[in-house]
């Protein structure tokens, strides 16, 4: 598989509007972060999207246009679902199938009712929602084309949300804590992508240090930090301070997994 980071920033992106800090004014392209999202491509050309935030259209203009065999959503916050209407072009291949927990599905039904039901607004994206369980059994697996997807529930503050393990790859966004039984689902993962908002504690996100500790506990061979804010520091300096097998992801980075 190949994974492409479409965006690696937090909810307000980097640079943050109105901020003149050294990160927000940096000329390093690695310090310009759109909202967090990734594409996962299989060898046969099948493609999964994880999260679809408000920068989705801009992000996909940089990618080859191909059908999606599914869209996995971590949770219903705007920076993760604000681009769902921009899935319209992909509907030339048929309905776009979206997978999320029941609360996230309910949020989409409420806020995008014009896309659903018998009286769908003409020209709106054709989407089909599929509800996934929180805290699913260890053997629960979703098969999407060649992808075998295992949901992993984490806590975003007090809100339970979904991460995903896809073979040797795991993607966790907006995690603050994770229960031991869910953490076990991550053991032995080869490539871990995990949020690391900043260096100092936050109520609903891991710090850089907490993300590194999680990676060590599950035995990840390599880890990429995402959902980074300007308070995580300059990308170049952050990489110098990270362990050898941990790196700060950046927009456009592609890795083989």
C-alpha positions as MATLAB code, in Angstrom:
seq = 'XXXXXXXXXXXXXXXXXXXXXXXXXXXXXXXXXXXXXXXXXXXXXXXXXXXXXXXXXXXXXXXXXXXXXXXXXXXXXXXXXXXXXXXXXXXXXXXXXXXXXXXXXXXXXXXXXXXXXXXXXXXXXXXXXXXXXXXXXXXXXXXXXXXXXXXXXXXXXXXXXXXXXXXXXXXXXXXXXXXXXXXXXXXXXXXXXXXXXXXXXXXXXXXXXXXXXXXXXXXXXXXXXXXXXXXXXXXXXXXXXXXXXXXXXXXXXXXXX';
ca = [
       0.000    0.000    0.000;
       0.930    3.634   -0.406;
      -0.254    6.394    1.927;
      -0.388   10.082    1.012;
      -0.846   12.801    3.617;
      -3.379   15.207    2.140;
      -3.274   17.382    5.239;
      -1.445   17.277    8.561;
      -2.789   20.325   10.383;
      -5.155   20.879   13.251;
      -8.695   22.291   13.036;
      -7.603   25.834   12.125;
      -4.746   24.769    9.873;
      -1.227   26.193    9.750;
      -0.588   29.080    9.322;
      -3.326   30.113   11.707;
      -5.180   33.217   10.603;
      -3.924   36.335   12.340;
      -0.847   34.671   13.852;
       2.654   36.017   13.285;
       4.661   33.319   15.098;
       7.758   31.786   13.532;
       5.815   28.712   12.397;
       2.960   30.620   10.791;
       5.415   32.908    8.966;
       7.827   30.120    8.003;
       8.877   29.763    4.366;
       9.334   25.997    4.800;
       6.470   24.261    2.902;
       6.404   21.598    5.624;
       5.031   24.271    7.963;
       1.963   24.878    5.785;
      -0.642   22.386    6.948;
      -4.148   21.835    5.628;
      -6.696   19.961    7.736;
      -5.790   16.340    8.514;
      -6.666   13.641    5.970;
      -4.952   10.783    4.128;
      -5.358    8.665    1.007;
      -4.472    4.972    1.070;
      -3.791    3.301   -2.301;
      -3.569   -0.442   -2.890;
      -1.440   -2.071   -5.584;
      -4.508   -2.747   -7.744;
      -5.428    0.953   -7.780;
      -8.151    0.750   -5.123;
      -8.263    3.815   -2.923;
      -9.535    4.722    0.537;
      -9.959    8.215    1.952;
      -9.746    8.828    5.693;
     -11.581   12.001    6.705;
     -12.878   14.645    4.349;
     -12.341   18.097    5.797;
     -12.978   21.586    4.408;
      -9.703   21.541    2.419;
     -10.620   18.347    0.535;
     -11.153   19.949   -2.882;
      -7.817   21.770   -2.754;
      -6.070   18.614   -1.580;
      -7.508   16.441   -4.357;
      -6.551   18.866   -7.117;
      -2.998   17.651   -6.453;
      -3.927   13.968   -6.837;
      -4.830   11.687   -9.712;
      -8.620   11.499  -10.026;
      -9.790    7.933   -9.423;
     -12.800    6.283   -7.757;
     -12.913    5.771   -4.016;
     -13.885    2.367   -2.680;
     -14.795    4.018    0.603;
     -14.497    7.052    2.879;
     -13.650    6.352    6.527;
     -14.550    9.102    8.990;
     -13.001    9.400   12.423;
     -15.680   11.699   13.860;
     -18.127   14.468   13.078;
     -16.100   17.616   13.852;
     -16.065   20.089   10.973;
     -12.360   19.774   10.214;
     -12.992   16.085    9.449;
     -16.318   16.218    7.575;
     -16.545   19.755    6.161;
     -15.612   18.655    2.633;
     -18.174   15.886    2.129;
     -20.153   17.923   -0.411;
     -17.006   18.040   -2.574;
     -17.337   14.291   -3.120;
     -19.782   15.133   -5.927;
     -17.311   14.569   -8.806;
     -16.629   11.046   -7.550;
     -20.288   10.154   -7.981;
     -19.701    9.628  -11.705;
     -18.549    6.185  -10.574;
     -21.664    5.590   -8.453;
     -22.644    6.424   -4.868;
     -19.791    7.206   -2.485;
     -19.849    4.871    0.502;
     -19.077    6.549    3.834;
     -18.265    4.626    7.016;
     -18.480    6.151   10.487;
     -19.850    5.516   13.958;
     -23.589    5.983   14.544;
     -23.290    9.477   16.076;
     -21.234   10.699   13.151;
     -23.730    9.188   10.701;
     -26.582   10.924   12.541;
     -24.713   14.247   12.318;
     -24.313   13.841    8.561;
     -27.980   12.920    8.109;
     -28.971   16.067    9.986;
     -26.599   18.514    8.329;
     -26.605   17.009    4.824;
     -30.237   15.923    4.544;
     -30.307   17.393    1.034;
     -27.994   14.562   -0.080;
     -30.060   11.750    1.386;
     -33.504   10.247    1.141;
     -36.114   10.172   -1.621;
     -36.063   13.937   -2.227;
     -32.331   14.437   -2.692;
     -31.515   17.897   -4.078;
     -30.571   17.684   -7.789;
     -26.810   17.743   -8.266;
     -25.981   16.954   -4.651;
     -23.518   14.137   -3.984;
     -24.915   10.629   -3.873;
     -23.658    9.230   -0.597;
     -24.500    6.064    1.286;
     -23.861    5.950    5.023;
     -22.728    2.809    6.825;
     -22.617    2.740   10.632;
     -19.646    1.163   12.401;
     -19.680    0.064   16.050;
     -17.634    1.718   18.752;
     -15.565   -0.633   20.918;
     -16.065   -3.465   18.426;
     -14.956   -7.039   19.012;
     -11.338   -7.894   18.269;
     -12.361   -9.949   15.228;
     -14.636   -7.277   13.708;
     -13.382   -6.381   10.243;
     -14.656   -4.276    7.369;
     -13.682   -5.402    3.863;
     -13.515   -2.708    1.209;
     -12.025   -4.071   -1.996;
      -8.539   -5.322   -1.087;
      -8.536   -3.431    2.221;
      -9.239   -5.110    5.541;
     -10.185   -2.404    8.012;
     -10.395   -2.834   11.785;
     -11.964    0.081   13.679;
     -10.129    1.190   16.822;
     -12.010    3.339   19.330;
     -10.146    6.151   21.084;
     -11.286    9.019   23.279;
     -11.137   12.579   21.948;
     -11.449   14.189   25.356;
     -14.682   12.535   26.509;
     -15.927   11.855   22.978;
     -15.382    8.302   21.697;
     -14.264    8.391   18.063;
     -12.792    5.946   15.562;
      -9.298    5.275   14.355;
      -8.521    2.560   11.826;
      -6.045   -0.265   11.410;
      -5.573   -1.372    7.803;
      -3.193   -4.319    7.743;
       0.182   -3.113    8.988;
      -0.966    0.536    9.004;
      -2.877    2.355   11.742;
      -4.350    5.864   11.608;
      -5.425    7.685   14.770;
      -6.560   11.290   14.746;
      -7.699   13.455   17.675;
      -6.864   10.836   20.314;
      -6.335   11.912   23.902;
      -6.608    8.513   25.609;
      -7.162    4.915   24.551;
      -8.459    1.994   26.567;
      -6.140   -1.004   27.025;
      -8.436   -3.339   25.084;
      -8.404   -0.970   22.104;
      -4.680   -0.333   22.352;
      -4.138   -4.090   21.989;
      -5.561   -3.853   18.469;
      -2.546   -1.714   17.541;
       0.182   -4.027   18.772;
       2.755   -4.992   16.193;
       1.703   -2.297   13.746;
       4.413   -1.391   11.265;
       3.373    2.194   10.452;
       1.486    4.322   12.970;
       0.027    7.711   12.071;
      -1.084    9.526   15.198;
      -2.051   13.026   16.273;
       0.378   15.164   18.291;
      -1.186   18.590   18.649;
       1.581   20.440   20.481;
       4.280   20.147   23.143;
       2.183   21.168   26.176;
      -0.939   19.343   27.459;
      -4.340   19.796   25.865;
      -7.776   18.707   27.079;
      -8.671   16.537   24.086;
      -5.473   15.861   22.125;
      -2.194   14.087   22.766;
       1.030   16.023   23.067;
       4.075   15.087   21.025;
       5.478   13.243   24.033;
       2.265   11.305   24.617;
       2.137   10.280   20.964;
       5.700    8.951   21.166;
       4.815    7.017   24.325;
       1.831    5.401   22.598;
       3.994    4.417   19.632;
       6.472    2.742   21.969;
       3.765    0.875   23.871;
       2.302   -0.705   20.725;
       5.726   -1.423   19.222;
       5.288    0.640   16.052;
       8.296    0.273   13.775;
       7.855    3.809   12.491;
       5.541    6.628   13.455;
       4.368    9.777   11.687;
       2.892   12.638   13.702;
      -0.097   14.479   12.258;
      -2.842   16.918   13.296;
      -0.048   19.296   14.323;
      -0.696   22.878   15.375;
       1.694   25.815   15.120;
       2.463   25.176   18.796;
       4.253   21.949   17.851;
       7.068   24.112   16.502;
       8.931   24.329   13.205;
       8.927   21.062   11.274;
      12.699   21.126   10.796;
      13.411   21.626   14.496;
      10.768   19.124   15.582;
      12.295   16.372   13.452;
      15.703   17.013   15.022;
      14.266   16.381   18.478;
      12.201   13.281   17.660;
      13.395    9.669   18.046;
      14.926    8.134   14.934;
      11.801    6.152   14.001;
       9.377    9.060   14.595;
       8.873   11.886   12.121;
       6.573   14.855   11.732;
       4.411   14.229    8.680;
       3.791   17.073    6.244;
       1.294   17.765    3.483;
       2.088   15.803    0.312;
       4.348   13.255    2.021;
       3.932    9.781    0.517;
       5.099    6.601    2.258;
       5.005    2.933    1.316;
       3.287    0.804    3.979;
];
